[in-house]
Amino acid sequence: MSVSEPTQPGTVLGPPPPAPRIASRTEQQASTLRLARSLRWVHKWVGALLALIMVTLSVTGIFVAFKNEVEYLQPAGRSGSAGNIAAAIPPARVAEIILALQLPEAPTLKQINRIELRPSKRMYKVRLEPASAWSSPREIQVDAMTGGILNDGVRGDQLWMDLHSLAVFGVTAKIVTMTISGLALLWLGLSGLYLFFYPRWFRARLRRHARE
């Protein structure tokens, strides 16, 4: 019978324990939790800042949606005198009529933004330039047959549309803000899907490995 040699101190007998694999899983889980926390933090604050823009878009969008029902948003269209539309006065004559009114909003032709004919109503819509980015443009309706003034009001919908698109802050601000908002919404959607589905997938994966 042979006598086995004494075991030296520090010598490990048998196969090594699966500690490295468990440690690896634990480290991976901790890394995933850190990533999820970071994403939640960014997701929360980007959503909070974007909510301010979304509230603005929602409120202004409501006003724009009712522009045909509210006189302030769009003056009601009046009908001109009966007659053949072929006999309507020309746009140049309409511009002369507007200038003859000596309005502070239209001292020259430069302030006349557009002249639109509504054949079914035998009426011209004349849109003047707004006095500033934060004011509503004036609309004057002219009888296409006689040149008489049918209606005179403001186009509040234009101001609300400019607020809706943030154009009141300038073209550059409008493009930059709307572009960033669109990308932020896309990121919120994708990160939200990740935060919802990935933890569930990761826990299911851990359960599968635990059963193996």
Salt bridges, closest charged atoms under 4 A:
GLU96 OE1 - ARG93 NH1 3.27
GLU105 OE1 - ARG138 NH1 2.77
GLU116 OE2 - ARG114 NH1 3.57
GLU116 OE1 - ARG118 NH2 3.06
GLU139 OE1 - ARG155 NH1 2.68
ASP152 OD2 - ARG138 NH2 2.59
ASP157 OD2 - ARG155 NH2 2.87
GLU212 OE1 - ARG21 NH2 3.56
GLU212 OE1 - HIS209 ND1 3.41
